Each structure stands twice: as structure tokens, then as C-alpha cells.
Amino acid sequence: MATSNSTSSRSPLGRKHQAIQREQRRKDASAPPPRKSTRAVQAGARRQPARQAPEQLKKPGHEADLRLKPRFTAPDYEGSRKLAGMAAIVTGGDSGIGRAVAVLFAREGADVAIVYLDEHVDARATQAAVEAEGRRCLLIPGDMRRSVFCQRAVAKTVKTFGRLDVLVNNAAFQMHAEALEDIDDERLDLTLQTNIGGYMRMARAALPHLPPGGSIINTGSRTGLQGSRNLIDYSATKGAIHAFTKALALNVIDRGIRVNAVAPGPVWTPLNPADKMPADVRKFGKETDFKRVAQPEELSPAFVFLAAPSCAGYITGIVLPVTGSVTAI
């Protein structure tokens, strides 16, 4: 019995299909083999570093100790008073994404409180950068796993600035493991209570002070969208953050408070050199479609967008992927 591959169509349209097929086969036969580019993609306002040194930091990781300093100033970003007169809390604001967000919030007119663990040198550098933008900056060191601390941090912010409009939950703990069996209860508790417990505690403390038009922005991760072989507990918390974002958005929508998340891909911050082996740090980010790691200043405008009522006043419950790859979701 003849197959469809050996039978010519009798209809004009069928013969046209076959003619197109023959032409494409001819092109395929003469085409050179496809080559996948390994060159880093540059599509932003300025060229970003395409490679990083194989360095490693002691936890919790200090930005001041990095040889390749993360870029956070976003010199091509011009403020337009999107957050004028507002006050914000940024957890993990001493370095990395948090520092970059604090600087742009200040450039948009907000006073910023920085909540961090004990990276005092980094925190003072963030404070100086915020104040250079003409805004006030409050430093609040402490442990977000403690409800009492979260309450005090919010109360101190409100007392200092007279208000609270935006909470950015950004602080995180990350440590790789080859197997789930390698993660003991102490480490599991640290990851869960920092990454999702701390976010919920800070949100709980902040909500009574947030006015209509206020917002909460949580830092998720591509690992919460795709998983990660060696970051099992961390990925689980980031997935929980995404679900928490949507659930809380539904819960507070009638109060006029928006809740959203940003899910970064690989970003050059102290978090990863304080986790990965030096050889892995060298290739960090190469797996993305951009073939490079992002700089914090490439993430911070997304937080401004979600915080600003003039930009995102009709947006809540979203997880915005800024991952450097097409297949983020």
C-alpha cells in the first residue's frame, strides 16, 4: 500500500503544498549547519560585564569584598518623581538588588529604610548612595525571622519618615546542596524562616500602615518558576513567595493595596559568590539566552514600575520574570 510520502496530490492546493515542501528541502540541504552563539547579549542602555571572576565570599556575603563590583547606580535612568513624598522599606537593601532598588526609589523621590542582618559596611554604602540622591535613608539591622524585630523595624520607619507606602521584601538565604538529605533541620528552618517566614512577618507588620495606593513587592526567583537541582529548599521558598504574592494580593485588594513580585534570573550580587564554588561563579549566568549574568541596575527599574501608582496602579498579583531568558514561564 502506498504511503502519503509516495503519493502525489491530485488537487492544485495539494500540489502547491508539495512544491513548497520540495523548495524547503532544497534550502535545508544547502544551508550551513546552525551555530549557537556564545557571545553575551547587550541590549540595555550601557554595556554590562560579560564575565565575572571565580571568587567566593564568606556568608552572609559582603558586596565590599567582591572584586567585580555589582553595578547599581543606573546612570542612564532619569527619575521623574514617580514616588515623590513616599517612604519605603527595602529588606536586604544593604547590597545587590536591594541596594539598586533603594537608589532608584530615592531617585524617584522616596525616603528609604534599609533592613539588613549585620553587613554594616555595605549598608552604610547604600545609605550614602541614597542620600546622594537627596533623600533620607534609615539603617535598621536585625533578624527578619523574629516577629518583634519586624514590628520594631516598621514602627521605626513610620516614626522617622511619618509614613510607609512601599515594602520591598528582598532579603534571602541561599546555600546549594547535592541532595535533599544534605539539608538538616537547622538549615531548612533558616531557609524557610528567612525567605518566606520573614516576608510574611514583614508584610504583616507593614500592612496596618500602608495607605490605599501603597504596595508590597516580593523578590521571587526563576528557581521558583523552574526549580533548581542544587537549590531545593531555596527554590521551594521562592515558589512559596510567588504563591504568597498572589494570595495576599487577593486578600488586600479591597484595601487598595497592591502586591506583586519580581522573579530575577542570575544577578551579580554577594548572594551567589557566598554560595557557589569559584568555578561555578565563573560560568554563572552563561546558561541564559543573554549568555551573561544581569547587573542589579538591570532589575531595579522593574521594582520602580511595580511600586509607582502612576505606572502599575491597575496591576496586582503578578510575578514579573526578569530572567534573561525567553522560557522563564
C-alpha positions as CSV (number, residue, x, y, z in Angstrom):
1,M,0.0,0.0,0.0
2,A,1.5,3.4,-1.0
3,T,2.2,5.9,1.8
4,S,1.3,9.5,1.7
5,N,5.0,10.3,1.1
6,S,4.9,8.5,-2.2
7,T,1.5,9.7,-3.4
8,S,1.2,12.9,-5.4
9,S,-1.7,15.0,-4.6
10,R,-4.3,15.4,-7.3
11,S,-5.6,18.8,-6.1
12,P,-3.9,22.1,-7.1
13,L,-3.6,23.1,-3.5
14,G,-2.1,19.8,-2.5
15,R,0.5,20.1,-5.3
16,K,1.3,23.7,-4.1
17,H,1.9,22.2,-0.6
18,Q,4.3,19.7,-2.1
19,A,6.1,22.3,-4.2
20,I,6.7,24.4,-1.0
21,Q,8.0,21.2,0.7
22,R,10.4,20.4,-2.1
23,E,11.7,24.0,-2.1
24,Q,12.3,24.0,1.7
25,R,14.1,20.7,1.5
26,R,16.4,22.2,-1.2
27,K,17.1,25.1,1.1
28,D,17.7,22.8,4.1
29,A,20.2,20.7,2.1
30,S,22.2,23.8,1.1
31,A,22.1,25.6,4.4
32,P,25.2,25.6,6.6
33,P,24.8,23.8,10.0
34,P,23.3,26.2,12.6
35,R,25.7,27.7,15.0
36,K,24.7,28.7,18.5
37,S,26.3,32.0,19.5
38,T,28.2,32.1,22.8
39,R,28.5,35.9,22.7
40,A,26.9,37.8,25.6
41,V,23.9,39.9,24.5
42,Q,24.0,43.6,25.2
43,A,20.6,45.2,24.8
44,G,20.5,47.8,27.6
45,A,21.4,51.5,28.0
46,R,25.1,50.6,28.6
47,R,27.4,47.6,28.1
48,Q,27.5,45.3,31.1
49,P,30.3,42.9,32.1
50,A,30.2,39.7,30.1
51,R,32.2,37.6,32.6
52,Q,32.9,37.5,36.3
53,A,35.9,36.3,38.3
54,P,35.8,32.9,40.0
55,E,35.6,34.4,43.5
56,Q,34.0,33.2,46.7
57,L,32.7,35.0,49.8
58,K,32.0,34.1,53.3
59,K,28.4,34.2,54.3
60,P,26.3,36.3,54.7
61,G,28.4,37.9,51.8
62,H,29.6,41.5,51.7
63,E,29.5,43.5,48.5
64,A,32.5,45.4,49.6
65,D,34.6,42.2,49.3
66,L,33.7,41.5,45.7
67,R,36.4,42.2,43.2
68,L,33.9,42.8,40.4
69,K,31.6,45.4,42.0
70,P,27.9,45.0,41.1
71,R,26.5,47.9,39.1
72,F,23.6,49.6,40.9
73,T,23.7,53.3,40.0
74,A,21.8,53.0,36.7
75,P,23.3,56.3,35.4
76,D,21.1,56.3,32.3
77,Y,17.9,56.1,34.4
78,E,16.4,59.6,35.0
79,G,13.9,60.0,37.8
80,S,10.5,61.6,37.2
81,R,9.1,61.8,40.8
82,K,7.1,58.6,40.4
83,L,7.5,58.0,44.2
84,A,7.6,61.6,45.3
85,G,6.9,62.1,49.0
86,M,6.7,58.3,49.7
87,A,8.6,56.2,52.2
88,A,9.7,52.6,51.6
89,I,11.3,49.7,53.4
90,V,13.7,47.5,51.4
91,T,14.9,44.3,53.2
92,G,18.3,43.1,52.2
93,G,18.8,46.7,51.0
94,D,22.5,46.8,52.0
95,S,23.7,45.2,48.8
96,G,22.8,43.6,45.5
97,I,19.3,44.1,44.1
98,G,18.1,45.7,47.3
99,R,20.8,48.5,47.1
100,A,19.9,49.1,43.4
101,V,16.2,49.4,44.3
102,A,16.9,51.7,47.2
103,V,18.9,54.1,44.9
104,L,16.2,54.2,42.2
105,F,13.4,54.7,44.8
106,A,15.4,57.7,46.1
107,R,15.9,59.0,42.6
108,E,12.1,58.8,42.2
109,G,11.6,60.9,45.4
110,A,11.2,58.3,48.2
111,D,12.8,58.1,51.6
112,V,14.2,54.6,52.2
113,A,14.7,52.4,55.3
114,I,17.2,49.6,54.8
115,V,16.6,46.4,56.8
116,Y,19.6,44.1,56.8
117,L,21.3,41.5,59.0
118,D,24.8,42.8,60.0
119,E,26.6,43.9,56.8
120,H,27.2,47.4,58.2
121,V,29.9,48.5,55.7
122,D,27.6,47.6,52.8
123,A,24.6,49.2,54.5
124,R,26.5,52.5,55.0
125,A,27.5,52.5,51.3
126,T,23.8,52.1,50.4
127,Q,22.9,54.9,52.8
128,A,25.5,57.2,51.2
129,A,24.1,56.4,47.7
130,V,20.5,57.1,48.7
131,E,21.5,60.4,50.4
132,A,23.4,61.4,47.3
133,E,20.0,61.3,45.5
134,G,18.7,63.9,48.0
135,R,16.6,61.6,50.2
136,R,16.8,60.3,53.7
137,C,18.0,56.8,54.5
138,L,17.4,54.8,57.7
139,L,19.5,51.8,58.6
140,I,17.9,49.0,60.6
141,P,20.0,45.9,61.3
142,G,18.3,42.8,62.7
143,D,16.8,39.4,62.1
144,M,13.7,39.2,60.0
145,R,12.9,35.7,61.4
146,R,11.8,37.5,64.6
147,S,8.3,39.0,64.7
148,V,9.4,41.5,67.3
149,F,12.1,42.8,65.1
150,C,9.8,43.2,62.1
151,Q,7.3,45.1,64.2
152,R,10.1,47.4,65.5
153,A,11.6,48.0,62.0
154,V,8.2,49.1,60.7
155,A,7.5,51.3,63.7
156,K,10.9,52.9,63.5
157,T,10.4,53.6,59.8
158,V,7.0,55.2,60.4
159,K,8.2,57.3,63.3
160,T,11.2,58.6,61.3
161,F,9.5,59.2,57.9
162,G,6.0,59.8,59.2
163,R,4.5,57.2,56.8
164,L,5.1,53.9,54.9
165,D,4.0,53.4,51.3
166,V,6.0,50.6,49.9
167,L,7.5,47.4,51.4
168,V,10.1,45.5,49.3
169,N,10.7,42.0,50.7
170,N,14.1,41.1,49.2
171,A,16.4,39.5,51.9
172,A,17.2,35.9,51.4
173,F,19.4,32.9,52.4
174,Q,20.7,30.5,49.8
175,M,23.0,27.6,50.0
176,H,23.4,24.8,47.5
177,A,23.2,21.1,48.3
178,E,23.8,18.0,46.2
179,A,20.9,16.1,47.8
180,L,17.9,16.8,50.0
181,E,19.4,14.5,52.6
182,D,22.3,17.1,53.0
183,I,19.8,19.7,54.3
184,D,19.4,19.2,58.0
185,D,16.5,20.7,60.1
186,E,18.5,23.7,61.3
187,R,19.4,24.7,57.7
188,L,15.9,24.0,56.5
189,D,14.4,26.2,59.2
190,L,16.9,29.0,58.4
191,T,15.9,29.0,54.7
192,L,12.2,28.8,55.3
193,Q,12.0,31.3,58.1
194,T,14.2,33.8,56.3
195,N,12.9,33.6,52.8
196,I,9.2,33.1,53.3
197,G,8.6,33.5,57.0
198,G,10.4,36.8,57.1
199,Y,8.5,38.1,54.1
200,M,5.2,37.2,55.8
201,R,6.2,38.8,59.0
202,M,7.4,42.0,57.4
203,A,4.2,42.2,55.4
204,R,2.0,41.6,58.5
205,A,3.8,44.4,60.3
206,A,3.6,46.8,57.4
207,L,0.0,46.3,56.3
208,P,-1.6,48.4,59.0
209,H,0.4,51.4,57.9
210,L,0.1,51.1,54.1
211,P,-2.4,53.5,52.6
212,P,-4.6,52.9,49.6
213,G,-2.2,53.1,46.7
214,G,0.5,51.5,48.8
215,S,2.2,48.3,47.7
216,I,4.3,45.3,48.6
217,I,6.8,43.9,46.2
218,N,8.4,40.5,46.9
219,T,11.6,39.2,45.3
220,G,10.9,35.8,43.9
221,S,13.3,33.9,41.5
222,R,13.5,31.9,38.3
223,T,14.1,29.0,40.6
224,G,10.5,29.4,41.9
225,L,9.3,29.1,38.3
226,Q,11.6,26.4,37.0
227,G,13.2,24.7,40.1
228,S,16.9,24.2,40.6
229,R,18.7,20.8,41.1
230,N,21.0,22.1,43.8
231,L,18.8,24.7,45.4
232,I,15.9,22.5,46.6
233,D,14.9,24.4,49.8
234,Y,15.6,27.8,48.2
235,S,13.5,27.0,45.2
236,A,10.7,25.9,47.4
237,T,10.7,29.1,49.3
238,K,10.7,31.2,46.1
239,G,7.8,29.2,44.7
240,A,6.1,29.9,48.0
241,I,6.8,33.6,47.6
242,H,5.1,33.6,44.3
243,A,2.0,31.9,45.7
244,F,2.1,34.2,48.8
245,T,2.2,37.2,46.4
246,K,-1.0,36.1,44.6
247,A,-2.8,35.1,47.8
248,L,-2.0,38.4,49.6
249,A,-2.9,40.4,46.5
250,L,-6.4,38.8,46.6
251,N,-6.6,39.4,50.4
252,V,-5.9,43.1,50.4
253,I,-7.2,44.3,47.0
254,D,-10.3,45.8,48.7
255,R,-8.0,48.0,50.8
256,G,-6.4,49.5,47.6
257,I,-3.0,47.8,48.3
258,R,-1.3,46.1,45.5
259,V,1.0,43.1,45.9
260,N,3.4,41.9,43.2
261,A,6.7,40.1,42.7
262,V,9.7,40.3,40.6
263,A,11.4,36.9,39.6
264,P,15.0,37.6,38.8
265,G,17.3,35.3,36.9
266,P,21.0,35.2,37.6
267,V,22.2,38.5,39.1
268,W,25.6,39.6,40.2
269,T,25.2,40.1,43.9
270,P,27.0,38.8,47.0
271,L,24.4,36.0,47.4
272,N,25.8,33.7,44.7
273,P,29.6,34.1,45.4
274,A,28.7,33.4,49.0
275,D,27.1,30.1,47.9
276,K,28.8,28.7,44.8
277,M,32.2,27.3,44.2
278,P,34.6,29.6,42.3
279,A,34.4,27.6,39.1
280,D,30.6,27.8,39.2
281,V,30.7,31.5,39.8
282,R,32.8,31.9,36.6
283,K,30.0,30.4,34.4
284,F,27.1,31.8,36.4
285,G,24.5,33.3,34.0
286,K,26.0,31.8,30.8
287,E,23.0,29.4,30.6
288,T,20.6,32.3,29.9
289,D,19.7,33.5,26.4
290,F,21.6,36.7,27.2
291,K,24.7,34.5,27.9
292,R,25.6,36.6,30.9
293,V,24.6,37.4,34.4
294,A,22.5,40.5,35.0
295,Q,23.6,43.5,37.0
296,P,21.4,44.8,39.8
297,E,20.7,48.0,37.9
298,E,19.0,46.0,35.2
299,L,16.5,44.7,37.8
300,S,15.7,47.8,39.8
301,P,13.5,49.6,37.2
302,A,11.1,46.7,37.4
303,F,10.6,47.4,41.1
304,V,10.1,51.1,40.4
305,F,7.4,50.2,37.9
306,L,5.5,48.0,40.3
307,A,5.8,50.5,43.2
308,A,4.7,53.5,41.3
309,P,0.9,54.1,41.3
310,S,1.3,56.1,38.1
311,C,2.7,53.0,36.3
312,A,1.2,50.0,37.9
313,G,-2.0,51.2,39.6
314,Y,-4.0,48.5,37.9
315,I,-1.6,45.7,38.4
316,T,-1.6,43.3,41.3
317,G,-0.8,39.6,41.9
318,I,1.7,39.3,39.1
319,V,5.1,37.6,39.1
320,L,7.2,39.6,36.7
321,P,10.1,37.5,35.3
322,V,13.3,39.4,34.6
323,T,15.4,36.3,33.9
324,G,17.4,37.0,30.7
325,S,15.7,34.1,29.0
326,V,12.6,33.6,26.8
327,T,11.4,30.5,28.5
328,A,11.0,31.9,32.0
329,I,7.3,31.0,32.2
